[in-house]
Amino acid sequence: MNTTIIYEDKASQVGGAFVADDDLWIPLEHLSAATGWEVKPQGLCRGALCIPVPAGREAEFGGRDQRLNLSALARLLGQPAVHDEAGAVWYFGEAVRKRRDDLLSLKAPDFSLPDLDGRVHTLGEYAGRKVLLLSWASW
C-alpha cells in the first residue's frame, strides 16, 4: 500500500514506506521527490542547506538500509507532524523556526482572493501601499 506524504503542501504517493515506533521510514529513492531533501556525505541536504546527522544518533535516522526516518528529520527541524494510520497519510508542517521568522518580519504572506465581481486580486499587487484587510467569519 502507498503512503501519502504531504510535505510543504505538496502531496506525494510513496511506496515501500512503513511505520515503526510511530515513526515514518521512507525509501531513500523517494526522499527527494517527496520532500526535496537528499542524503549526502555532509548530511541531509536541501539545496544549499545541509544539516549533519547528530553524532551518535545515526541509527535514529537510518540510511544504511536505504531508508530514512522522516519523523526523526521533522523532529530535528522542529516541524510538527501528524498522521492518520488508517488512511496511511502523513503531514509535515512548516518548521517552527521558519514560522517564527515569518511572524517577526511583520510581512503578510502573499495570497489571492476574488472580489465581489469575481476578479482575482493578490496582496502582492499592492506592494509598497498601505492596505486594510478585513475578515469575517460566522463562527
N, C-alpha and C positions, 0 to 999 in steps of 0.2 A: 504494500500500500504506500502511496506517495504521502509525503508530509508537506503541508502548505506552510511556508515561512514568509511572514510579512516583515520586511526589514526596510526601514525608512520609506514606508508607504508603497513599497514595491513587493508584489506577491510573486513567489516562485514555487513551483512544484519540485520537490526533491525526493528522489528515490533512494532507498538504502539508508535513510536516517533511522535512528532508534533512540528510545528514551531509557536512561539508566539512572537511578537515584534522582529522579526529577530533573535531569539534565538532558539536553538535546545534543546528540552526536550526529554530525553530518559528514558524508564522504568529502574529502578534500577536492575531488573533481567538481563538486557543485558549489564550493565555498565562494569563489569569485563571482559566479553568475548570480548567486542568491544574495550576497552581502557586499561585494566589492572588495572584500579582504582576501589576502593571499598569504600563504606561509612561505617565508623567505629565510635565508640564513640569519638575517638581522632580527627576525621575529615575525610578528603578524603585521602585515603592511597593507595600507590602502592609499594608493597614490604615493605621495612623498612622505606620508606619515608612517612610521614604523614603531611598533610597541614591542619591546623584548618580552618574552615569556619570563615571568619572575623565576629567579633561581630557586631550585628545589621544588617547583610546582609544575614541572614539565608533564608529569603523568596526569595532572588535573586537566590539562589542555589537549593531550593526545598528540597526534601527528605521526607516531610510529606505525600505527595500524591503519594509516591513510584516512583517519577520521579526526575531526576537530570537535571539541566540546564547545558549541556555540554559546551555551549558557554560561560557561566559565568566562568566555570573552566578554559577554554582556556584563557580567559582574565586575570584571576588571575595568571596563569602560564606564561603569555607572549607568548602564542602560536598564530601564525597567523591562521585564519580560513576563508575559502571561501566556498560558496555553490552554487549549481545550483538548484533552486526551481523546475523547470520543470522536471528535472531528479531525484529529491529527493536524491542528492548526497552532502555530506559534507566532506571537507578535513581539517584536523587539522595538521598543520606543526610542525616542531621542535621548541621548546621553544627558544626564543631569547638568554636567558642566557646560555643554553647548546651550542648553535651555537657559541656564543662569546667565551666561554671557549675552544671549539674545535679549533677555529681560533687562539687564543692566545697560545695554546700549540705548534703550529708550526709543528704538526704531520699531515701528509696527511692521510685521511681515506683509509682503505684497499679497493681495488676494483680489479676486474678481467677483463681481455681483451684477446682476441685471437691474436696471432701473424699472420704473413702472411701465415704460414703453417697450421693454424687452432689450434695450441696448445694453451691452456688457461694458462695465467700467472697471478699471483696475486702480488700486491705490497708487501704484507707480506713476499713473498719468498725472498725478497731482504733486509730484516730487518738487520740493522747494516752496510749496504753497501751504498755507495753513488749511487744515481740513477738520471739520467737526463730524465725528462718527456717532450716529445714534443707533441704538439697537433696542429691541423689544422682544420679549418672549411671553407666552401665555401661561407659563407655569409659575 
